Amino acid sequence: MSAVHVLAVITAKPGKREEILTAFRANVPAVHAEDGCIDYGATVDAEGVGSFQTPYGPDTFVVIEKWASLDALMAHAASPHMKAYGAKTKDLIESRIIHVMSPT
């Protein structure tokens, strides 16, 4: 399989987004060092766009990822640093929706 893209929509419990993002940012160097990681970063609603966009809101962020292969993504998901990040943030998260996409 070729590269895969991931869109992870994370909604924090009210007022907890920045706390999750702090833990996320601390974990980013370990993720970037993984074999097969092409891109991995958090995004939030852009300001000043107006009615053109449908905002996620103040408690949500989207992680945009690109992996060289599905195997690389699966290794990422099972990595010790991701397990530690998940344990650290699980009580702060309201919902998590993961979309794994293939390029056309």
DOPA-208770 format. One record per residue (C-alpha): residue number from 0; residue in one letter; z, x, y. Coordinates in pm, whole numbers, plus 32768, in hexadecimal, padded with zeros to 4 digits. Example, Ala and Ser with C-alpha at 12.3 -4.5 7.8 and 13.67 -1.06 7.14 Angstrom:
// residues 2
<rec><k>0</k><r>A</r><zz>830C</zz><xx>84CE</xx><yy>7E3E</yy></rec>
<rec><k>1</k><r>S</r><zz>82CA</zz><xx>8557</xx><yy>7F96</yy></rec>
***
This chain:
// residues 104
<rec><k>0</k><r>M</r><zz>8000</zz><xx>8000</xx><yy>8000</yy></rec>
<rec><k>1</k><r>S</r><zz>7FB8</zz><xx>8077</xx><yy>815F</yy></rec>
<rec><k>2</k><r>A</r><zz>80A2</zz><xx>8071</xx><yy>8288</yy></rec>
<rec><k>3</k><r>V</r><zz>8184</zz><xx>7F47</xx><yy>82C4</yy></rec>
<rec><k>4</k><r>H</r><zz>820D</zz><xx>7EB9</xx><yy>8404</yy></rec>
<rec><k>5</k><r>V</r><zz>835E</zz><xx>7E12</xx><yy>8426</yy></rec>
<rec><k>6</k><r>L</r><zz>83D9</zz><xx>7D21</xx><yy>852D</yy></rec>
<rec><k>7</k><r>A</r><zz>854F</zz><xx>7CEE</xx><yy>850A</yy></rec>
<rec><k>8</k><r>V</r><zz>85D4</zz><xx>7BDA</xx><yy>85EC</yy></rec>
<rec><k>9</k><r>I</r><zz>874A</zz><xx>7C0E</xx><yy>8616</yy></rec>
<rec><k>10</k><r>T</r><zz>881F</zz><xx>7B0B</xx><yy>86C7</yy></rec>
<rec><k>11</k><r>A</r><zz>897D</zz><xx>7B7B</xx><yy>871C</yy></rec>
<rec><k>12</k><r>K</r><zz>8AAA</zz><xx>7A9C</xx><yy>8737</yy></rec>
<rec><k>13</k><r>P</r><zz>8ACD</zz><xx>7A37</xx><yy>88A5</yy></rec>
<rec><k>14</k><r>G</r><zz>8B0D</zz><xx>7B64</xx><yy>8982</yy></rec>
<rec><k>15</k><r>K</r><zz>8AF7</zz><xx>7C63</xx><yy>8866</yy></rec>
<rec><k>16</k><r>R</r><zz>898F</zz><xx>7CDF</xx><yy>888C</yy></rec>
<rec><k>17</k><r>E</r><zz>89E9</zz><xx>7E1B</xx><yy>894A</yy></rec>
<rec><k>18</k><r>E</r><zz>8AF3</zz><xx>7E77</xx><yy>884A</yy></rec>
<rec><k>19</k><r>I</r><zz>89F0</zz><xx>7E5D</xx><yy>8733</yy></rec>
<rec><k>20</k><r>L</r><zz>88F1</zz><xx>7F1F</xx><yy>8800</yy></rec>
<rec><k>21</k><r>T</r><zz>89EB</zz><xx>8039</xx><yy>8837</yy></rec>
<rec><k>22</k><r>A</r><zz>8A11</zz><xx>805D</xx><yy>86BC</yy></rec>
<rec><k>23</k><r>F</r><zz>8897</zz><xx>803A</xx><yy>8694</yy></rec>
<rec><k>24</k><r>R</r><zz>884F</zz><xx>8152</xx><yy>878D</yy></rec>
<rec><k>25</k><r>A</r><zz>8947</zz><xx>8236</xx><yy>86DD</yy></rec>
<rec><k>26</k><r>N</r><zz>888B</zz><xx>81FC</xx><yy>8595</yy></rec>
<rec><k>27</k><r>V</r><zz>872A</zz><xx>8234</xx><yy>861E</yy></rec>
<rec><k>28</k><r>P</r><zz>871F</zz><xx>83B1</xx><yy>85F0</yy></rec>
<rec><k>29</k><r>A</r><zz>8770</zz><xx>838D</xx><yy>847D</yy></rec>
<rec><k>30</k><r>V</r><zz>865F</zz><xx>8287</xx><yy>8455</yy></rec>
<rec><k>31</k><r>H</r><zz>855E</zz><xx>8358</xx><yy>8511</yy></rec>
<rec><k>32</k><r>A</r><zz>85AB</zz><xx>8478</xx><yy>8423</yy></rec>
<rec><k>33</k><r>E</r><zz>8556</zz><xx>83A7</xx><yy>82EF</yy></rec>
<rec><k>34</k><r>D</r><zz>8418</zz><xx>83F2</xx><yy>822C</yy></rec>
<rec><k>35</k><r>G</r><zz>830F</zz><xx>82F5</xx><yy>8289</yy></rec>
<rec><k>36</k><r>C</r><zz>83A7</zz><xx>827B</xx><yy>83D0</yy></rec>
<rec><k>37</k><r>I</r><zz>828F</zz><xx>825F</xx><yy>84CF</yy></rec>
<rec><k>38</k><r>D</r><zz>833B</zz><xx>8186</xx><yy>85D5</yy></rec>
<rec><k>39</k><r>Y</r><zz>8491</zz><xx>80E1</xx><yy>85EF</yy></rec>
<rec><k>40</k><r>G</r><zz>8529</zz><xx>804F</xx><yy>872A</yy></rec>
<rec><k>41</k><r>A</r><zz>85D9</zz><xx>7F25</xx><yy>87C1</yy></rec>
<rec><k>42</k><r>T</r><zz>853E</zz><xx>7E46</xx><yy>88CA</yy></rec>
<rec><k>43</k><r>V</r><zz>85C1</zz><xx>7D2C</xx><yy>89A5</yy></rec>
<rec><k>44</k><r>D</r><zz>8519</zz><xx>7C26</xx><yy>8A7D</yy></rec>
<rec><k>45</k><r>A</r><zz>8453</zz><xx>7CBC</xx><yy>8B9B</yy></rec>
<rec><k>46</k><r>E</r><zz>84BF</zz><xx>7C40</xx><yy>8CF1</yy></rec>
<rec><k>47</k><r>G</r><zz>83DB</zz><xx>7BAD</xx><yy>8DF8</yy></rec>
<rec><k>48</k><r>V</r><zz>82D9</zz><xx>7B20</xx><yy>8D07</yy></rec>
<rec><k>49</k><r>G</r><zz>831A</zz><xx>79B4</xx><yy>8D5F</yy></rec>
<rec><k>50</k><r>S</r><zz>828F</zz><xx>7892</xx><yy>8C98</yy></rec>
<rec><k>51</k><r>F</r><zz>8192</zz><xx>7973</xx><yy>8BE5</yy></rec>
<rec><k>52</k><r>Q</r><zz>8295</zz><xx>79D3</xx><yy>8AE0</yy></rec>
<rec><k>53</k><r>T</r><zz>8387</zz><xx>7920</xx><yy>89FB</yy></rec>
<rec><k>54</k><r>P</r><zz>84C7</zz><xx>79E7</xx><yy>8A21</yy></rec>
<rec><k>55</k><r>Y</r><zz>85B4</zz><xx>7A29</xx><yy>8901</yy></rec>
<rec><k>56</k><r>G</r><zz>86E0</zz><xx>7A1C</xx><yy>89EA</yy></rec>
<rec><k>57</k><r>P</r><zz>8809</zz><xx>7AF8</xx><yy>8A45</yy></rec>
<rec><k>58</k><r>D</r><zz>889D</zz><xx>7B12</xx><yy>88E7</yy></rec>
<rec><k>59</k><r>T</r><zz>8760</zz><xx>7B78</xx><yy>882B</yy></rec>
<rec><k>60</k><r>F</r><zz>86A0</zz><xx>7CBA</xx><yy>8800</yy></rec>
<rec><k>61</k><r>V</r><zz>8571</zz><xx>7D10</xx><yy>872B</yy></rec>
<rec><k>62</k><r>V</r><zz>8551</zz><xx>7E52</xx><yy>8666</yy></rec>
<rec><k>63</k><r>I</r><zz>83E6</zz><xx>7EBD</xx><yy>864B</yy></rec>
<rec><k>64</k><r>E</r><zz>83A6</zz><xx>7FAB</xx><yy>852B</yy></rec>
<rec><k>65</k><r>K</r><zz>827D</zz><xx>8056</xx><yy>848A</yy></rec>
<rec><k>66</k><r>W</r><zz>8298</zz><xx>8101</xx><yy>8338</yy></rec>
<rec><k>67</k><r>A</r><zz>8199</zz><xx>81D4</xx><yy>8280</yy></rec>
<rec><k>68</k><r>S</r><zz>81C4</zz><xx>8102</xx><yy>8145</yy></rec>
<rec><k>69</k><r>L</r><zz>828C</zz><xx>7FEB</xx><yy>80AB</yy></rec>
<rec><k>70</k><r>D</r><zz>8342</zz><xx>80F1</xx><yy>7FDA</yy></rec>
<rec><k>71</k><r>A</r><zz>83B4</zz><xx>819F</xx><yy>811A</yy></rec>
<rec><k>72</k><r>L</r><zz>8433</zz><xx>8054</xx><yy>81A5</yy></rec>
<rec><k>73</k><r>M</r><zz>84EF</zz><xx>8007</xx><yy>8064</yy></rec>
<rec><k>74</k><r>A</r><zz>8590</zz><xx>8162</xx><yy>8067</yy></rec>
<rec><k>75</k><r>H</r><zz>85F4</zz><xx>8126</xx><yy>81D2</yy></rec>
<rec><k>76</k><r>A</r><zz>8699</zz><xx>7FDB</xx><yy>817A</yy></rec>
<rec><k>77</k><r>A</r><zz>8763</zz><xx>8083</xx><yy>8067</yy></rec>
<rec><k>78</k><r>S</r><zz>87C7</zz><xx>81B7</xx><yy>8131</yy></rec>
<rec><k>79</k><r>P</r><zz>8939</zz><xx>8207</xx><yy>8163</yy></rec>
<rec><k>80</k><r>H</r><zz>891C</zz><xx>8202</xx><yy>82DF</yy></rec>
<rec><k>81</k><r>M</r><zz>8882</zz><xx>80A4</xx><yy>82D9</yy></rec>
<rec><k>82</k><r>K</r><zz>8996</zz><xx>802A</xx><yy>81F1</yy></rec>
<rec><k>83</k><r>A</r><zz>8A98</zz><xx>80BA</xx><yy>82E3</yy></rec>
<rec><k>84</k><r>Y</r><zz>89E8</zz><xx>801B</xx><yy>840F</yy></rec>
<rec><k>85</k><r>G</r><zz>89DF</zz><xx>7ECC</xx><yy>835A</yy></rec>
<rec><k>86</k><r>A</r><zz>8B52</zz><xx>7EDE</xx><yy>8308</yy></rec>
<rec><k>87</k><r>K</r><zz>8BA4</zz><xx>7F3A</xx><yy>8471</yy></rec>
<rec><k>88</k><r>T</r><zz>8ADC</zz><xx>7E1A</xx><yy>8509</yy></rec>
<rec><k>89</k><r>K</r><zz>8AEB</zz><xx>7D01</xx><yy>8406</yy></rec>
<rec><k>90</k><r>D</r><zz>8C05</zz><xx>7C44</xx><yy>84B5</yy></rec>
<rec><k>91</k><r>L</r><zz>8B4B</zz><xx>7C55</xx><yy>8602</yy></rec>
<rec><k>92</k><r>I</r><zz>8A04</zz><xx>7BB9</xx><yy>8586</yy></rec>
<rec><k>93</k><r>E</r><zz>89B9</zz><xx>7A45</xx><yy>8597</yy></rec>
<rec><k>94</k><r>S</r><zz>8869</zz><xx>7A5D</xx><yy>84E7</yy></rec>
<rec><k>95</k><r>R</r><zz>8769</zz><xx>7B58</xx><yy>846F</yy></rec>
<rec><k>96</k><r>I</r><zz>85FF</zz><xx>7B05</xx><yy>8422</yy></rec>
<rec><k>97</k><r>I</r><zz>8523</zz><xx>7C15</xx><yy>838D</yy></rec>
<rec><k>98</k><r>H</r><zz>83A6</zz><xx>7C03</xx><yy>8389</yy></rec>
<rec><k>99</k><r>V</r><zz>82EE</zz><xx>7D0E</xx><yy>82C0</yy></rec>
<rec><k>100</k><r>M</r><zz>817F</zz><xx>7D13</xx><yy>831F</yy></rec>
<rec><k>101</k><r>S</r><zz>8048</zz><xx>7DC2</xx><yy>829F</yy></rec>
<rec><k>102</k><r>P</r><zz>7F31</zz><xx>7E2C</xx><yy>838C</yy></rec>
<rec><k>103</k><r>T</r><zz>7DED</zz><xx>7D6D</xx><yy>8362</yy></rec>
***
